[in-house]
Amino acid sequence: MTVRAEPVRLPRRRRGVLAFLRQHALTAYAILAFVYLLLPIAVVIAFSFNDPRGRFNYVWQGFTLENWRNWDAVPGLRDAIVLSLQVAAVSSILATALGTLIALALARYGFRGRGATNFLIFLPMSTPEIVLGASLLALFLNLQFATGFTTIVIAHIMFNISYVVVTVKARLAGFDRHLEEAAMDLGANEWTTFRKVTLPLIAPGILAGFLLAFALSVDDFVITYFNSGSEVTFPLFVWGAARVGAPPQVNVIGTAIFVLALAAMAANILIQSRRAKQSKGIA
Amino acid sequence: MTWLHRHRWLTPYLLLAPGLLWLGAFFIAPLGVLAYQSLQSGTFDFGYTFSWEFYNYWDAITRYKGHLARSFLYAGLATVLALVISYPLAYWIAFRGGRWKNLLLLAIIAPFFVTYLIRTLAWQNILADEGTVVGVLRDLHILEPDGRLLATSTAVVAGITYNFLPFMALPLYVALEQIDPRLIEAAQDLYASRVKAFLRVTLPLSLPGVFAGTLLTFIPAAGDFINAQLLGTPKQHMIGNVIQSKYLELIDYPAAAALSFILMAAILIGVIAYSRALGTERLTG
């Protein structure tokens, strides 16, 4: 393209009352939408400080720190949280490993069955959770495999693989293969190249995939509900508690998870931007 | 290592094997078992046996057509609402967000950081009879003095809309953000009005985002049962509620399995029809 014609831009007239309104209408709309998005979060946080009378935490009765101080005063809550964290740790590590390998294969090799593999990865993400949960339970019932910790972990790995693949693949898409070729030219074998060049470069993608898998695992209710047997994860605990009126401690844990996730997200963004600056400095 | 060197073509398959085997064993095989179960007959007491009982499907459709229709109605309404709410929002962030874009995006996905069940319970709280919202609406005579929000279809649709809105907003933002603002300026330089520039340039270019967002919102919404359970009554129950109770409470596996496949098939047909419609629109638009 050698066309160099600079567009002669006439100052657009925006000063009309209507245009002014329109511009600010959009902003006002966006602000309202944000209020809508954030209102329930504010409610969750506020009601973690509520001092409810009776068993329903619906009406604001007064400020208290008791719920935070006695966060595990509700029987079963601590066990549920511990179980959720265990399940999330085991399943997201395994899902990250399996998903990263698939992402590597998809991003760097042309092979027969690539399209089918992509489709198979996409499929679990576009299947309703209730079908995933019910079908997995059908399998366990037919194999007469008792549901419990193992089956929860199996289920979480299953639905997390696709998300890890998508996340890591996105990172691999912008990957400069010349860096690996340079390492090989300098005498590194394939394994060393992978360990010293490839892995550090795609590590942020893998970390992002791991964090996403961890978050999805901690949050999952539907699939877990079908395959948990008598085990109770945190979402299942909330479900049970909701039937008789959830105690404010549920809000405390919800708030804590929210803050932790937000902090992890912020840290990730910060690290990424710092890395971007560093690599710019090298170049 | 040397063996691998000689069979380099195997490398991708070796990388794929563990993950795909997992998906095969715990995603594909279960669907097969579910299909098998959907064709069984019998009762819980005497056990279920496989008998090519296609009648299960017919029976499930005739008996639960109300639930099916409601699921797709609620999911459709929620998808449209999510689109209407998040399109201007995504547009505003993409074109007016400036250096706050990332922070604003974080605010969009913030609801996902609150456990799904807890944010649905928060809506229970907001819409409760003793709550402020109902009080104000009653004072404004929008609601009858004894009118309710909780335990109505409105509450269920509102809950579904809220819970899946980020799935709509994110792809919309990605599509809008990629649009070169110079294209819009060019249209305006060529004397298109702002509305026309939007309709002829911005909107068509953002259609992939609309498409992805609609699917990502509609599919989980159609299978949801939590919102109907926590914000509605049995009158608002969706197909997910039926599958859940058939499978876990009534132990009627064949019916639950048949309903699962009906749900999947209905979604698939909807998705194909929708992609056809939007595809031709993109060609002619």
Contacts between the chains, C-beta under 8 A, distances in Angstrom:
chain1	res1	chain2	res2	distance
A	7	B	185	7.4
A	7	B	186	7.3
A	7	B	189	5.9
A	9	B	185	7.4
A	9	B	189	6.8
A	10	B	189	8.0
A	12	B	188	6.8
A	22	B	194	7.9
A	26	B	88	6.0
A	26	B	91	7.3
A	26	B	92	5.5
A	26	B	96	7.5
A	27	B	92	6.7
A	27	B	96	7.2
A	29	B	88	5.0
A	29	B	89	7.4
A	29	B	92	7.4
A	30	B	88	6.5
A	30	B	89	5.2
A	30	B	92	4.0
A	30	B	93	7.4
A	30	B	96	8.0
A	33	B	85	5.6
A	33	B	86	7.1
A	33	B	88	7.3
A	33	B	89	4.3
A	34	B	89	7.5
A	34	B	104	8.0
A	34	B	107	5.9
A	36	B	85	7.1
A	36	B	162	7.5
A	37	B	107	6.6
A	37	B	108	6.5
A	37	B	110	6.8
A	37	B	111	6.0
A	37	B	162	7.9
A	37	B	165	7.1
A	38	B	107	6.7
A	38	B	110	6.5
A	38	B	111	8.0
A	39	B	126	7.0
A	40	B	111	6.9
A	40	B	114	7.3
A	40	B	119	5.1
A	40	B	122	3.8
A	40	B	123	6.0
A	40	B	126	6.6
A	40	B	162	6.9
A	41	B	110	6.1
A	41	B	111	6.5
A	41	B	114	5.6
A	41	B	119	7.3
A	41	B	122	7.5
A	43	B	122	4.5
A	43	B	125	5.5
A	43	B	126	6.0
A	44	B	114	5.7
A	44	B	118	5.8
A	44	B	119	6.8
A	44	B	122	4.9
A	47	B	122	7.9
A	47	B	125	6.6
A	57	B	125	7.5
A	58	B	124	7.9
A	58	B	125	5.7
A	58	B	128	4.8
A	58	B	130	5.9
A	58	B	131	7.1
A	59	B	128	7.9
A	59	B	130	5.2
A	59	B	131	7.9
A	97	B	18	7.9
A	98	B	18	5.3
A	98	B	19	3.7
A	98	B	22	5.9
A	99	B	19	6.2
A	101	B	15	4.4
A	101	B	16	7.1
A	101	B	18	6.4
A	101	B	19	6.0
A	102	B	15	6.8
A	102	B	16	5.6
A	102	B	19	4.4
A	102	B	20	7.0
A	104	B	15	5.4
A	105	B	11	7.7
A	105	B	12	4.1
A	105	B	13	7.7
A	105	B	15	3.8
A	105	B	16	4.8
A	108	B	12	8.0
A	109	B	11	6.6
A	109	B	12	3.7
A	109	B	15	7.8
A	111	B	9	7.3
A	111	B	12	4.4
A	111	B	13	6.9
A	117	B	16	6.3
A	117	B	20	6.9
A	120	B	20	6.8
A	120	B	23	6.1
A	120	B	28	7.9
A	121	B	23	7.9
A	123	B	27	7.3
A	124	B	23	7.0
A	124	B	27	5.4
A	126	B	215	7.1
A	126	B	219	5.7
A	126	B	271	7.9
A	127	B	219	7.9
A	127	B	264	6.8
A	128	B	219	6.2
A	128	B	220	6.4
A	128	B	222	6.6
A	128	B	223	2.7
A	128	B	224	8.0
A	128	B	240	7.4
A	128	B	263	6.2
A	128	B	264	7.1
A	128	B	267	7.0
A	129	B	220	6.6
A	129	B	223	6.2
A	130	B	223	4.7
A	130	B	224	7.9
A	130	B	225	6.6
A	130	B	240	4.9
A	130	B	243	5.5
A	130	B	244	6.6
A	130	B	260	7.1
A	130	B	263	7.6
A	131	B	31	7.9
A	131	B	34	7.6
A	131	B	223	6.7
A	131	B	260	4.7
A	131	B	263	6.6
A	131	B	264	5.7
A	132	B	27	7.3
A	132	B	30	7.9
A	134	B	34	6.6
A	134	B	243	6.1
A	134	B	247	5.3
A	134	B	256	6.2
A	134	B	257	7.1
A	134	B	260	5.3
A	135	B	30	3.7
A	135	B	31	5.1
A	135	B	33	6.7
A	135	B	34	4.1
A	135	B	260	6.9
A	136	B	26	6.2
A	136	B	30	4.7
A	137	B	247	6.8
A	138	B	30	6.0
A	138	B	33	4.5
A	138	B	34	4.7
A	138	B	37	5.2
A	138	B	253	7.1
A	138	B	257	6.6
A	139	B	26	7.3
A	139	B	29	6.1
A	139	B	30	4.1
A	139	B	33	4.8
A	141	B	253	7.6
A	142	B	33	5.3
A	142	B	36	7.9
A	142	B	37	7.7
A	154	B	26	5.7
A	155	B	26	7.2
A	157	B	22	6.4
A	157	B	26	7.6
A	158	B	22	6.5
A	158	B	23	6.7
A	158	B	26	4.3
A	158	B	27	5.5
A	161	B	19	5.4
A	161	B	22	6.5
A	161	B	23	6.2
A	165	B	19	7.6
A	190	B	1	8.0
A	191	B	1	7.8
A	215	B	112	7.7
A	215	B	113	7.7
A	218	B	115	7.6
A	219	B	112	7.7
A	219	B	115	5.6
A	219	B	116	5.6
A	221	B	116	5.9
A	221	B	117	5.7
A	221	B	226	6.9
A	222	B	225	7.7
A	222	B	226	7.4
A	225	B	244	7.7
A	225	B	248	7.5
A	226	B	247	7.0
A	226	B	248	7.0
A	234	B	115	7.1
A	235	B	115	6.0
A	235	B	116	7.0
A	235	B	117	5.3
A	238	B	115	6.6
A	238	B	117	4.4
A	238	B	118	6.1
A	238	B	121	7.3
A	239	B	117	5.9
A	242	B	117	6.9
A	242	B	121	5.9
A	242	B	124	8.0
A	242	B	230	6.4
A	246	B	121	5.9
A	250	B	118	6.5
A	250	B	121	7.6
A	251	B	118	7.1
A	254	B	114	5.6
A	254	B	115	5.5
A	254	B	118	3.9
A	257	B	113	6.9
A	257	B	114	7.2
A	257	B	115	6.1
A	258	B	110	7.8
A	258	B	113	4.7
A	258	B	114	5.0
A	261	B	113	3.9
A	262	B	106	7.6
A	262	B	110	7.2
A	262	B	113	5.8
A	265	B	106	6.3
A	265	B	113	7.6
A	266	B	106	7.7
A	269	B	102	6.3
A	269	B	106	7.9
